[in-house]
Amino acid sequence: MTGDILLISLSLLSWGFGESAFLSFLPLYLQQLGAKPVEIGGILGTFSLAAALVHLPAGILSDRIGRKPIIITGWTIGLIGVVLMATVRSLPLFILSIFIYGSTSFVMPPLNSYLSHAASKLSVARVLTFVSAAYNLGAMFGPLIGGYIGDRYGLRNIFLFSTAIIILSNILIYFIHSQPTHPQTKPTTAIRAVLNKNYLLFTFLLFFMIFATYLPQPLTPNFLKNELHYSLSAIGLLFFVNGAGIVFFNLTIGSLPAYTGLLIGQGFVLLFSLILCHATNLPLILFGLFILGGFRAARTMGTAQLRYYIEPANLGVAFGFSEMVIAIALFLSSAFAGYLYNHQPTTMYWVASGLISLSLLFSFVFKSLEKKNISEIDSKT
């Protein structure tokens, strides 16, 4: 691993620690501010709505002016967002803070491009999953401290703690090196370059997969507290276990071919959804939260798979477009989860189980079509 990859990993480790300390309890804090389940689903979706608006421009800019400036900007905006969340006290202003914080995810296209370039002779999937594992190693411990602070000092003070940790993350990311830019092409040329059949089909598959696998997640903290009556500290423990699962699956699945990891990750989220449909005992729920870690691994492997359909000069715009599509899927999935939870809490797990089953079917069909296309091309050459 290069020094830049290690710096990014350390920065994301600290960011994951600070972010997860409040993120696991964000739906409960929104409930405390007076939001209803349907509203919570929509509000959580503003994270993704903000991201959807900025991913593609960020990807194009990173290809043209360099990746580091966009990454530094994203880290700074994220810090501003969490500072606002720690200081505002009304629901409308807090929603605005979430929107600002959510927009920081525009760093994903330039960050993925940066890591793909920095990977050099290493596997892109291996590098992406290693960095993701670093983030999630930090994210393992955030819910524990967040639950402790929330139980003893109130949910609002979690955001003050997170602010201090995210400042450290900003300091670390500043020291990564700049990377050379590729010869500039017109934005329209770059966009046309990514509009190939396999890329578009796979991006559609990612949309459906993310929608299905994220559906059982955003209202799970509310389900654990309101329906199963767990304390904040107990919920923190559950999400600590979830973080351990994310790290485990990133490190293990990351050694597999990207598409294989994509399939396995979906399967684990399907099993999680089926468990939450029925589970009431803690050991089974702990197991369910652990295997939910497959979601992050599947998403990371999906990003790694995209790399095979795109030329290096257009990585930024390609990752930008795909992240925009993923963000829209997350937004719609969050809102739908709120609707289902309001109707009957366990419904979101039943519906997710059916949709993930369809997603797995679509994944196998896509792979078959891809192999057929490759065979046809080989036969003509």
N, C-alpha and C positions, 0 to 999 in steps of 0.2 A: 504494500500500500504506500502511496506517495504521501508527502507531508501535507499537501492540500486536502487529500481525502481524509487524513487523520484529523486535521483541523476542523473540517466540516462535520466529521463524526462527533468530535467533542462538543462543538457548538450545538449540534442537534441533540446530543445527550442531555445537555443542560436545558435546552429549550423544551425537550420532551418532559423533563422533570417539572419545570415551571408550568407548562401548558396543561399537563394532565392533572396537576393539583387542583385546577379549577374546572377543567373541561368535564370531568366525570360528574361534577355536581352542578354544572350549569343549568340543566333542566330543572333541578330542585330550587335553585336560586330564582329562576324565572317564575316558578310556581309561588315562591315566597313574595315576589314582587307583584303577584296578582294575575299572572297569565294562566289561562285554561289549557288543557291538553292539546286541543286543536291549534290554539295560538302558539303553544310551545313548539309544536312541530313546524309551524310556519316560520317562527322566529329563528329556530335552529337552521332552517333552510336559508336564512339570510347569509350565513357563512358561505354557502355554496353559490348563492345568487351573486354575491360580491365577487367571488372568484370567477364566475362565468363571464363577467363583464371585462375582466382584465387579463385572462390567461393568454388569449391570442395576441393582443398588442404586445404583451411582455415577451412572448416567444419571438415575434418578429423583431422587436428591438434588440433582444439578446443576440440574434444572428448578425445584426447590423452595427451595434455600438459596443458589444462585448457583454459577457455574462456577469462578471463581477459587479459592475455598477448596479445592475438590476437586482442582484442578490442582496447587496448591501441596503438598497432602498427598501426591499421587502422586509428585511429584518427590522429596519428602523420604524416602518409603519406598524409592524406587529407590536413593537414596544409601545408606541403611542396608543394603540388600541387597548392593550391590557392596562395601561395607566388610566385611561378613561373608564374602563370597567371597574377599576378599583376606587374611583372617585365619585362617579355619578350615582344618584340615588333614586331616580325615577325610571319607570319602565321604558318610556319613549327614548330617553337619552341612552339608556343601557342598550336598547336595540340598535341605535346608531353606533355605539361602541362596538357591538358585535359585527356590524357591517364593515366598519373600518378594520377591525382585526381580521375578519374573514378575507378581506381583499389582499392580505399579505400572502395568501397562497399563490399569487401570481409568480412567486419565486420558483414554483415547481418546474415549469418548462426550462428556464435558464439553469436551474440547479441540476436537473436531469441531463441537460446538454453538457454542463460543466463536468459532471461526473462521468458521462459517457466519453468525453474527450480525455479526461484525466485517467481513465481506466487503462489506456494504452494497450498493453498485451493481455491485461486481465479480462475476464469475462464481465461484460456489462451487467448481466444479471447478478453475478457475484458481488460486484461493487455496490449496486443499488440495494441489494438485500442486506449487505454489511452495514451500510450507512443507515438504512431503515432500522436495523437491529439496534444500532447505537441510540437512535432517537427513542426507540421503544424500551431500551434498557433504562433510560432516564424516566420514561413514562410509567414504568413499573412502580416506582416509588412515590410518584406524585400523588396518586389517590390515597396512599396511606397517610401522608402528612396533611393532605387536604381534608380527609375525614377527621383527623385529630383536631385540626384547627377549627373546622366547622362545628364539631360537637362542643368544643370548649369555649370558643371565642366568637362563633357566628360565621355564617357562610361568606359574608362580605370580606372578612379579613384574609380569606384564602387568596383573593386577588392581589392584596398587598404583598404577600409572600411571593406570589408568582412574578410580580414586577421585578423584584430583586434578582431572581434567578434568570429572567430573560435579559436583563441588563448584562449579565455575565456572558450569555450566549452572543449578544451583539458585539462584545469586545473580541471574542474569539474569531468570529467570522470575518472581522475586518482584516485579518492578517493573511487571508488566502491570496494567492498570486492571480494576476490577470492572465487571461488566455488570448491568443491571437484570434482575430475574427477571420472568417472566410471571405473571399471576394464577394462584394455586395451584388445582389441581384434585386431586381424590382420586386416589391411585395407581391404583385400579381403573379410574377413568374414563380416565386417561392410557393405561393398558395397552389398554383396549378401542379407543381411538382409533387405535392402530397395527395393529390386527388387521383390516386391509383386505386384499382379495384380492391386489392387485398387490404390496403390501409383503411379504406372507407368501410368495408365489411367488418373488419376487426374492430374499428372504432364503434360501430353500431353494436357489436357484440359486447364491448366494454360498457356501453351505456346500459344495456339491459342487465348485465351481470352486476354492475354497481347498484342499480336501482333495486334489484332483488336482494342482494346480500346486505345492503345497508338498512333495508326496511325494518328488521327486527331490533335495530340498535339504538336509535336516538332517544326513545322513551323507556328504555330498559331501566335506567336509574329510578324513574318515577314508578315503574312496575315493582321494583325491588322494595321501595320505601312504602308506597301506598297500598299495594296488594299483598306483599309478603311481610311488611312491617319490619324491615331491617333498619338498624341505626346507620347514621352517616359513617361511623367507623367501620361497621360491617360491610357497607357498600364499598368503602375504600379498600378493604381487604379483597373483596371480590374483583375489583378492577386492578389491584396489584397482581392477582392471579392472571387476569386477562393480559396485563402487560407482559408477564412471564411467558404466556402462550405466544404473544406476538414475537417476542425475541426468539423463542425456540423455533417457531415455524419459519421465521425469516432466515435463520441460520441453517436450518435443515432443508427447507424447500429451496433455498437459494442455491444449493449445490445441484439441483435438478435442472433439466431443460425448462425454459421459461413457460412453455405451454403446458407441460406436465404439472408444474407448480400452480398454474392458473386453475386447472381442473381440481387438484387436491384441495386448494384453499376454499373453493366453492363448496366442496363436499363437507368440509368441517363446519362451515356456517350453516349448511342445511341441517347437520346433526344438532348444532346449538339450538336452532329454531324448534326442532322437534322436542328437544329436552325441555325448553321453556314452556312449551304447550302444556306440559303435565307436572313438571317438577315443583315440589314444595320443600324438599329436604336439602340442607346446605351442601353436603358432599356432592350431590348430583349437579347442583347449580354451580358449584366451584369448577367442576369438570366442564360444564357448558361454557363458562366464561373463559376457561383456558383454551378450549378448541376454537372459540370465536377469534382467537389470534390468527387463524387462517385467513381472515378477511384482509388484513393488511398485507400479508404475504401474497395473496392472490392479486391484489391491486398492484403491488410492486412488480410482480412477474408479468402482469399485463403491460405495464410501461416498458419493461425490458423487451417484451415480444415486439412492440411497435418499432423498435430500433431496426428490425430486419426489413422493414418495408420502406425505409427512408434513407436518402442520401445524407452524408454528414453535414453538408452545407445548409440543409434545411431542417436540421434537428429541432431548432428553436420553434419554428412555426408549426412543425408536426406535433411536438409535445404540447405546444400552446393550444392547438385545436383540440387534441384529444383530452387535455385537462379541462378545457371549456365544456366539452361534452360530458365528462365525468361530473363536473360541478353542477350541471343542469340535472343530471340523474340524482345526485345527492339532494339537491333542493326539492325536487318532486317527491323523492322517497321520504324525506323528512316530513313534508306536508301530509303525505298519504298516511304515514305512521301515526301522526297526530289524530287524523280522522278516524283511523281504525281503533286507536286506543280509546278515544272518546266513545266509540260505539260499544266496544267490549275489549278490555285490555289484551286478552290472549289472542284475539283475532289477528293482530299484526304478526304473530308467530306462525299461525296457520297459513295465512296468505303468503308470507315470505317463503315457507316451505314449498308451496306449490310453484311459486315463481322461480326459486332457485333450481328446482327440478327441471323446469323449462330451459333455464339458462345453461345448465349442464348439457341438455340435449342439443341446444343451439351450438354450444362449444364443440361438441363432437362432429356436428354437421359441417361447421366451418373448417375444421381440420381436414375432413374428408375432401371438401371442395378445393382447399388449398393444395393438397397432395395431387388431386386430379389436374389442376392447372399446371403444376410443376411438371407432371408427366407429359402433358400435351406439349409444353414448351420444349422439353428435352427431345421429344420425338420429331420435332420440326427442325432441330439443329443438328 
